[in-house]
Amino acid sequence: MRHLKNRLPCRCIPKMDHHCPWLNNCVCFSSYKFFLLTLLYVALLAAFTLVTTSSFAWDAANTLELSAGSLAHIGFLVVVGGALTLLVGGFFSVHLRLVYNNQTTLEGMRAYAFADRGDSFDIGPCKNFAQVGLDKTNQANHD
């Protein structure tokens, strides 16, 4: 198994992906599933915000009489919802690709070093997702 020494807690961490300052925790073998789910939920919440505020803004522009300040707030929510949907959704899709290839963020950033398939940790898409814990049985198969 891949290990990396983290300078923050000064210990060796299995399959260390990165230290996330937003979660104030190391994203590694034991926490990667929860990191992915957090990204998914934040992206879905941002998309929900975008859809609901956009529909309200559309209705407000056509039927309601709102002040300029209210329209500015609604416009701000639409812009922030759209930006967060794109940014966090893109970040989530990058991490899904990394799981698909069984790479950490650090390995994905230096992909040229892992171009040779003999040096890869890829065990196939299904087993890669199972290793992270994203399978139906929630039992990782570590062949």
ABEGO torsion letter per residue (X at the ends): XBBBBBAAAGBBBBGBABBBAAAGBBBBAAAAAAAAAAAAAAAAAAAAAAAAAAAAAAAAAAABBBBAAAAAAAAAAAAAAAAAAAAAAAAAAAAAAAAAAGBBAAAAABAAAAABAAABABAEAAAAAAAAGBBAAGBBBBX
